[in-house]
Amino acid sequence: MPEPLTDDRPDAAAQPELSTEPEAAVLCCRELPAGSLARRLAPFGLEVREVPEGAPIPGSYWGAPEAGIRGSTLFVRPDTPVHSALHEACHLVCATVEGRGPIDADAGGGYDEEDAVCYLQILLAGRLPGFGRERALADMDAWGYSFRLGSARAWFERDAEDARAWLERRGLAGADGEPLVRRVL
């Protein structure tokens, strides 16, 4: 049975400051508190492996610095955007609950699943110390994610009912729209 994800969000004062410049850099894995990404993803059965700066990232669909996935492992470099790490981790989670695997770079799935991945990514961002939901939404926009309503925030707040329902049906989010822990790998 899935359990509610513990809330270890830092207080608002500890959140990274958001820039209003559209070209502002996105937050990278090197800027997170040590071990926080691995701790957040461990309850799902995921392992996080960091590869050295400048090295190829195994299982990266888009190429470095984007995160990579293979089996139950998420590969990141210090310069991997945090939103990319969460996105690829959520692909592993969602593909596994759909019975697909083993995964190597391409998790597959359709549009509904991709939306669910984005939604879960935002939910988990809100529970990741040093990142947070606000930063995730801003970074997704800065990186070029494309949503019908023009921004990640507008989509998440006003157009993501199907994505939330997809996650609820699979035990990855509660009726309140918050993430649930479900060891999938």
Residue pairs with C-beta under 8 A, 6 or more apart in sequence:
1 171
2 171
2 172
2 180
2 181
2 182
3 180
3 181
4 174
4 178
4 180
4 181
5 43
5 124
5 127
5 178
5 179
5 180
5 181
6 127
7 127
8 127
8 129
9 126
9 127
9 129
9 132
10 129
10 130
10 132
14 129
14 130
15 130
15 132
15 134
15 135
16 27
16 31
16 130
16 131
16 132
16 135
18 24
18 134
18 135
18 138
22 142
23 142
24 142
26 81
26 82
26 83
26 139
26 142
26 143
27 81
27 82
27 83
27 130
27 131
27 135
27 139
28 65
28 78
28 79
28 80
28 81
28 82
29 37
29 50
29 76
29 77
29 78
29 79
29 80
29 81
29 82
29 85
30 78
30 79
31 82
31 130
32 82
32 128
32 129
32 130
32 131
33 129
33 130
36 128
36 129
36 130
37 48
37 76
37 82
37 85
37 128
38 47
38 48
40 124
40 127
40 128
41 47
41 48
41 74
41 89
43 181
43 183
44 89
44 92
44 93
44 181
44 182
44 183
44 184
44 185
45 72
45 183
45 184
45 185
46 72
46 73
46 74
46 89
46 92
46 93
46 185
47 72
47 73
47 74
48 73
48 74
48 76
48 85
49 73
49 74
49 75
49 76
50 75
50 76
50 77
50 78
51 57
51 58
51 75
51 76
51 77
52 77
53 77
53 78
53 79
54 77
55 77
56 64
57 63
57 64
57 65
57 66
57 67
57 68
57 75
57 76
57 77
57 80
58 68
58 70
58 75
59 68
59 69
59 70
59 73
59 75
59 103
59 104
59 105
60 66
60 67
60 68
60 75
60 105
61 68
61 69
61 88
61 105
61 106
64 77
64 79
64 80
65 77
65 79
65 80
65 81
65 84
66 80
66 81
66 84
66 88
67 74
67 75
67 76
67 80
67 81
67 84
67 85
67 87
67 88
67 89
68 74
68 75
68 76
68 88
68 105
69 75
69 88
69 89
69 91
69 92
69 103
69 104
69 105
69 107
70 102
70 103
70 104
70 105
71 101
71 102
71 103
71 104
71 185
72 92
72 185
74 85
74 88
74 89
74 92
76 84
76 85
81 139
81 143
82 125
82 128
82 131
82 135
82 136
82 139
83 121
83 125
83 136
83 139
83 140
83 143
84 143
86 121
86 124
86 125
86 128
86 136
87 117
87 118
87 121
88 107
89 121
89 124
90 116
90 117
90 118
90 120
90 121
90 124
91 103
91 107
91 109
91 117
92 103
92 107
92 184
92 185
93 120
93 172
93 182
93 184
93 185
94 107
94 109
94 113
94 116
94 117
94 120
94 170
94 172
95 101
95 103
95 107
95 108
95 109
95 113
96 103
96 184
96 185
97 170
97 171
97 172
97 182
97 184
98 109
98 113
98 170
100 107
100 108
100 109
107 117
109 117
112 162
112 163
112 166
113 166
115 160
115 162
115 163
115 166
116 163
116 166
116 167
116 172
118 140
118 145
118 152
118 155
118 160
118 163
119 156
119 160
119 163
119 164
119 166
119 167
119 173
120 167
120 172
120 173
120 179
121 136
122 133
122 136
122 137
122 140
122 152
122 156
123 133
123 173
123 177
123 178
123 179
124 179
125 131
125 132
125 133
125 135
125 136
126 132
126 133
126 136
127 179
136 152
137 151
137 152
137 153
137 156
138 152
140 152
141 151
141 152
141 153
145 152
147 154
147 155
147 159
148 155
148 159
149 155
149 158
149 159
164 173
164 177
167 173
168 174
168 175
171 180
171 182
172 179
172 180
172 182
173 179
173 180
174 180
